Amino acid sequence: MSKNAGYIYAVATADTKGRELFYVSDCIAKTGADVLTVDLSTQPVMPSEADFPPELIADFHPDGRNAVFCGDRGRAIDAMALAFKIFLNKRSDLLGVIGLGGSGGTALITPAMQALPIGIPKVMVSTMASGDVSGYVGASDISMLNSVTDVAGLNRISRRVLANAAHQVAGAVLWDVEEDPNENPALGLTMFGVTTPCIQHVSAALEKDYDCVVFHATGSGGMAMEKLTASYMLSGLLDLTTTEVCDLLFGGVLACDDTRFDALASAEPPCVISCGALDMVNFGHADSVPEKYADRLFYHHNAQVTLMRTTVEENVALATWIADKLNRCQGKIVFLIPEGGFSALDAPGQAFWSPEADRAFITTLEDRLVQTAKRKILRVPYNINDREFAQIAVEQFRQLAKEY
């Protein structure tokens, strides 16, 4: 069981969801876990039965409580969300958090959850949980639970769902996983289907010395790695698959956001980076590809995944964007360029083989990236999936880690 002293924070807008909030609190308390309640009502509640009334939370807004209690619901929700985010991240006694809400409550609560470190239990019971929850979850480990009924009173359905959620967060806190002091340092790696052999080779070579944490380069994967890097939970990176930048710049469906590589600049872990799968932009089924790309080269991976080959001009834009980002990084970086192709499809005889497009990326990167004693570019005459490329990537990382 958890040996840590602290509390589970149960959160809702008690002016409309007070019965549900205190029911969840009671369920948590019956497990033996300690719980505190937080009221995020966007208007003053006098008096509030919650341990933390809305006035107290609103005072955490940089502009004070009047920014929250402004009379405009939309502005009030945004302001209270910011105040709660600041409040929650100052709580040194927080062991877990559970939120209850509809669309407004979910928008109020989840930004603060996203800002918490990975591993702290986070459960959000929401009427929005059966749809697209990417905006609520982000790169965090929030567990979204569909409320089934509206969060509007207690009944035979809602009591069961809310009790399950309460027991879920209490169980995660009471039966937490203790850290192994002898565990190897964590190493972040990025992988896509067309760079899988590369990452398999790298992981096999490093797994005796590192806990290899592989992130699927699908937008959320890169953002999750950025979050862990910024939290100093990764001791190094082999960010060999940077394809998410293609989707960001050219409208693909697996895009990162414009903070990609920012954690590399702030945390400065030793990093070997490469251009894995920069030969492609990802779309859904063929009919979903924007009309402006009708005359482009495509590869139909399956019925729901269509890949588009990046052009010379797009590779120039990719190299420019990445170089400008990496120029802000002061840590140790080696950018490893596989001259034999950026993916399994970008190889002699394969659908996306285009030395001209690859050369546009390489020459632009070399022109734009400012090389220093800590920031270097290294060309190698292999495809990214060749075992020799992986061996060089491992050697370069070990050297950077040794100097770190």
C-alpha positions in Angstrom: 0.0 0.0 0.0 1.0 3.6 -0.4 3.4 4.8 2.3 3.0 8.5 1.3 1.1 10.9 3.5 -1.3 13.0 1.5 -4.8 13.3 0.0 -6.9 12.5 -3.0 -8.4 15.7 -4.3 -12.1 15.3 -5.4 -13.1 18.2 -7.7 -16.4 19.5 -9.2 -18.6 22.5 -9.4 -20.5 22.0 -6.2 -23.2 24.5 -7.0 -24.5 22.0 -9.6 -22.8 18.8 -8.7 -22.4 19.0 -4.9 -24.3 15.7 -4.2 -22.1 13.8 -6.6 -18.9 15.4 -5.3 -19.6 14.4 -1.7 -20.8 11.0 -2.6 -17.5 10.4 -4.4 -15.6 11.8 -1.4 -17.5 9.4 0.9 -16.7 6.4 -1.3 -13.0 7.3 -1.3 -13.0 7.8 2.5 -14.5 4.3 3.0 -11.5 2.8 1.3 -9.2 4.2 4.0 -7.7 6.9 1.7 -7.7 10.5 2.8 -9.7 12.9 0.7 -10.2 16.6 0.3 -13.0 18.3 -1.7 -12.6 21.2 -4.1 -15.4 23.4 -5.3 -14.8 25.0 -8.7 -18.1 26.9 -9.0 -17.6 29.9 -11.1 -19.7 32.1 -8.8 -19.2 32.7 -5.0 -20.9 30.1 -2.8 -21.6 31.2 0.7 -21.0 29.0 2.5 -19.4 26.1 0.6 -19.2 22.7 2.2 -16.1 21.9 0.3 -12.7 21.8 2.0 -11.6 24.3 -0.6 -14.4 26.8 -1.6 -14.4 28.5 -5.0 -13.3 31.9 -3.5 -10.1 30.3 -2.2 -9.4 28.7 -5.6 -10.2 31.9 -7.5 -7.7 33.8 -5.4 -5.0 31.8 -7.2 -5.7 33.6 -10.5 -3.0 36.1 -11.3 -5.6 38.8 -11.6 -7.5 37.8 -8.4 -10.9 36.4 -7.8 -12.7 39.1 -9.8 -11.2 37.5 -13.0 -13.2 34.4 -12.2 -16.4 35.9 -10.8 -16.9 38.1 -13.8 -20.4 37.2 -14.8 -19.5 35.8 -18.2 -19.6 32.0 -18.1 -17.1 31.3 -20.9 -14.5 33.8 -19.4 -15.2 32.5 -15.9 -14.5 28.9 -16.9 -11.2 29.8 -18.5 -10.2 31.9 -15.6 -11.2 29.3 -13.0 -9.3 26.6 -15.0 -6.2 28.7 -14.8 -6.7 29.4 -11.1 -7.2 25.7 -10.4 -4.2 24.7 -12.4 -2.0 27.0 -10.3 -3.6 25.8 -7.1 -3.3 22.1 -7.8 0.3 22.3 -8.9 1.2 24.0 -5.5 -0.2 21.1 -3.5 2.7 19.1 -2.0 0.2 16.7 -0.3 -1.5 15.6 -3.5 -1.5 11.9 -4.2 -4.3 11.7 -6.8 -7.2 13.6 -8.2 -10.7 12.8 -9.4 -12.9 15.2 -11.3 -16.6 15.2 -12.2 -18.2 17.3 -14.9 -20.0 17.9 -18.0 -18.5 19.8 -20.9 -17.8 22.9 -18.7 -16.5 21.0 -15.7 -14.3 18.8 -17.9 -12.8 21.9 -19.5 -12.3 23.4 -16.0 -10.5 20.4 -14.4 -8.4 18.6 -17.1 -5.9 21.4 -17.8 -4.7 21.1 -14.2 -4.6 17.4 -14.5 -2.5 17.6 -17.7 0.0 19.8 -15.8 0.6 17.2 -13.1 3.5 14.7 -13.5 3.0 11.4 -15.2 2.2 8.7 -12.7 0.0 10.7 -10.3 -3.5 9.0 -10.6 -5.9 11.2 -12.5 -9.5 10.1 -13.1 -12.1 12.3 -14.9 -15.7 11.2 -14.9 -17.2 13.1 -17.8 -20.2 13.3 -20.1 -17.6 14.0 -22.9 -15.7 10.8 -22.4 -17.4 8.8 -25.2 -16.2 11.1 -27.9 -12.8 12.6 -28.9 -11.0 13.2 -25.6 -7.6 14.2 -27.1 -8.1 17.8 -26.1 -8.9 16.8 -22.5 -6.1 14.2 -22.1 -3.3 15.8 -24.1 0.0 14.0 -23.4 -1.0 13.1 -19.9 -2.2 9.8 -18.3 -5.7 11.0 -17.5 -8.2 8.2 -17.2 -11.5 9.3 -18.8 -14.6 7.5 -17.6 -17.9 8.0 -19.4 -20.5 9.0 -16.9 -23.2 7.2 -19.0 -25.9 9.4 -17.4 -25.5 13.2 -17.1 -23.6 14.3 -14.0 -26.8 15.7 -12.6 -28.0 13.9 -9.5 -27.6 10.5 -7.9 -29.5 7.4 -9.3 -28.9 3.7 -9.6 -26.7 4.2 -12.6 -24.7 7.3 -11.5 -24.0 5.9 -8.0 -22.4 2.8 -9.5 -20.3 4.7 -12.1 -19.2 7.3 -9.5 -18.3 4.6 -7.0 -16.3 2.7 -9.5 -14.4 5.9 -10.3 -13.8 6.7 -6.7 -12.5 3.2 -6.1 -10.3 3.4 -9.2 -8.5 6.5 -7.9 -8.3 5.2 -4.3 -6.9 1.9 -5.5 -4.3 3.6 -7.6 -3.2 5.7 -4.5 -3.4 2.9 -1.9 -1.6 0.3 -4.1 0.9 2.5 -5.8 4.0 1.0 -7.5 7.1 1.6 -5.4 10.2 2.8 -7.3 13.0 0.4 -7.7 16.2 2.2 -6.6 18.2 -0.2 -8.8 16.2 0.5 -11.9 18.2 1.6 -15.0 17.9 5.2 -16.1 15.0 5.8 -18.5 15.8 6.4 -22.2 13.2 7.8 -24.6 13.0 6.5 -28.2 10.6 7.5 -31.0 9.3 4.9 -33.4 6.9 4.5 -36.4 6.0 1.4 -38.3 8.5 2.3 -41.0 11.3 2.8 -38.5 10.5 -0.2 -36.3 13.7 -2.3 -37.2 15.9 0.7 -36.3 14.4 1.0 -32.8 14.4 -2.7 -32.2 18.1 -2.8 -33.0 18.8 0.2 -30.7 16.7 -1.1 -27.9 18.3 -4.5 -28.0 21.8 -2.9 -27.8 20.9 -0.6 -24.9 18.4 -2.5 -22.8 21.0 -3.9 -20.4 21.9 -0.4 -19.3 18.7 1.6 -19.9 15.0 1.3 -19.4 14.0 1.8 -23.0 10.7 3.8 -23.2 9.4 3.7 -26.8 7.0 6.4 -27.9 4.8 5.9 -31.0 5.3 9.0 -33.2 1.6 9.7 -33.6 1.5 13.3 -32.3 0.5 12.4 -28.8 3.5 10.1 -28.5 5.9 12.9 -29.2 4.1 15.2 -26.8 4.2 12.5 -24.0 8.0 12.2 -24.5 8.3 16.0 -24.4 6.3 16.1 -21.1 8.5 13.4 -19.5 11.7 15.1 -20.8 10.6 18.4 -19.3 9.9 16.6 -16.0 13.4 15.2 -16.0 12.0 11.7 -16.0 14.1 10.7 -19.1 17.9 10.5 -18.8 18.4 10.7 -22.6 16.7 10.6 -26.0 17.2 8.7 -29.2 14.6 10.8 -31.0 15.1 9.0 -34.3 11.6 9.3 -35.7 10.6 12.9 -36.1 7.8 12.4 -38.7 5.2 14.3 -36.5 6.7 17.5 -37.8 5.6 16.6 -41.4 2.0 16.4 -40.2 2.3 19.6 -38.3 3.6 21.6 -41.2 1.5 20.0 -44.0 -1.8 19.1 -42.4 -1.4 15.4 -41.6 -3.4 13.7 -38.9 -0.6 12.6 -36.6 0.8 16.0 -35.9 2.8 17.2 -32.9 2.3 20.8 -31.8 4.7 23.7 -32.2 6.3 22.9 -28.8 8.1 19.9 -30.3 11.8 19.9 -29.2 11.2 22.6 -26.6 11.8 20.2 -23.7 15.1 19.2 -25.4 16.1 22.8 -25.1 15.0 23.3 -21.5 16.1 20.0 -19.9 19.1 19.4 -22.1 19.3 15.6 -22.0 21.9 13.9 -24.2 20.2 13.3 -27.5 20.7 11.5 -30.8 18.1 12.8 -33.3 17.4 11.8 -36.8 14.9 12.2 -39.7 12.9 9.0 -39.4 9.9 9.0 -41.6 10.3 12.6 -42.7 9.5 11.2 -46.2 5.8 11.0 -45.4 2.7 12.9 -44.3 0.0 10.8 -42.7 -3.7 10.9 -43.6 -6.7 8.7 -42.9 -8.6 6.8 -45.6 -7.9 7.9 -49.2 -11.0 10.1 -49.4 -9.8 12.1 -46.5 -6.7 13.5 -48.3 -7.2 17.2 -49.0 -8.0 18.0 -52.6 -4.9 20.2 -53.0 -2.8 17.1 -52.7 -4.7 15.2 -55.5 -1.7 14.9 -57.8 0.8 13.7 -55.2 2.6 10.3 -54.7 0.7 8.2 -52.2 1.2 4.8 -50.5 -1.9 3.1 -49.2 -0.7 1.5 -46.0 -4.2 0.1 -45.2 -7.8 1.1 -45.6 -7.5 3.7 -42.9 -4.0 5.0 -43.4 -2.8 6.9 -46.5 0.8 8.1 -46.7 2.0 11.0 -48.9 5.6 11.4 -50.0 7.1 14.7 -49.0 8.5 16.9 -51.9 11.8 18.7 -52.3 10.1 22.0 -51.2 8.6 20.4 -48.2 11.9 18.9 -47.1 13.4 22.3 -47.3 10.7 23.6 -45.0 11.1 20.6 -42.6 14.8 21.1 -42.3 14.4 24.8 -41.7 11.8 24.3 -39.0 13.8 21.6 -37.2 17.1 23.5 -37.5 15.6 26.6 -36.0 14.3 24.6 -33.1 17.5 22.8 -32.4 19.6 26.0 -32.6 17.9 26.9 -29.3 19.3 23.8 -27.6 22.5 24.1 -25.6 22.7 20.4 -24.6 24.6 17.7 -26.3 23.0 16.7 -29.6 24.1 14.6 -32.6 21.8 14.8 -35.7 22.4 11.5 -37.5 21.5 11.6 -41.2 20.9 8.2 -43.0 21.9 8.9 -46.5 20.4 5.6 -47.6 16.8 6.7 -46.8 14.6 8.0 -44.0 12.2 5.0 -43.7 11.4 1.5 -45.0 9.6 3.1 -47.9 12.4 5.5 -48.6 15.0 3.0 -49.9 16.1 1.9 -53.3 13.3 0.1 -55.1 10.7 1.2 -52.6 7.7 3.5 -53.2 9.1 6.7 -51.6 12.7 6.4 -52.7 13.7 10.0 -53.7 17.4 10.9 -53.3 16.5 14.4 -54.5 14.0 15.1 -51.8 16.2 13.6 -49.1 19.2 15.7 -50.4 17.0 18.8 -50.1 16.5 18.1 -46.4 20.1 17.2 -45.7 21.7 20.2 -47.5 19.2 22.6 -45.9 19.8 21.2 -42.4 23.5 21.6 -42.9 23.1 25.1 -44.0 20.7 26.1 -41.3 21.7 24.2 -38.2 24.5 26.0 -36.4 27.1 23.3 -35.4 29.0 23.8 -32.2 31.1 21.6 -29.9 27.9 20.3 -28.5 25.6 20.3 -31.5 26.8 18.2 -34.5 25.5 16.7 -37.7 26.8 13.3 -38.8 26.1 11.7 -42.2 26.2 7.9 -42.5 25.8 5.9 -45.7 22.9 3.7 -44.5 19.2 3.5 -44.5 17.7 4.3 -41.1 16.6 0.7 -40.7 20.0 -0.8 -41.4 21.7 -2.5 -38.4 24.8 -0.4 -39.1 22.8 2.8 -38.6 21.5 1.6 -35.3 25.0 0.7 -34.2 26.2 4.2 -34.9 23.3 5.7 -33.2 24.0 3.6 -30.1 27.7 4.5 -30.2 27.0 8.2 -30.5 24.5 8.1 -27.6 26.9 6.3 -25.4 29.5 8.9 -26.1 27.1 11.7 -25.3 26.0 10.1 -22.1 29.6 9.5 -21.1 30.3 13.2 -21.5 27.1 14.4 -19.9 
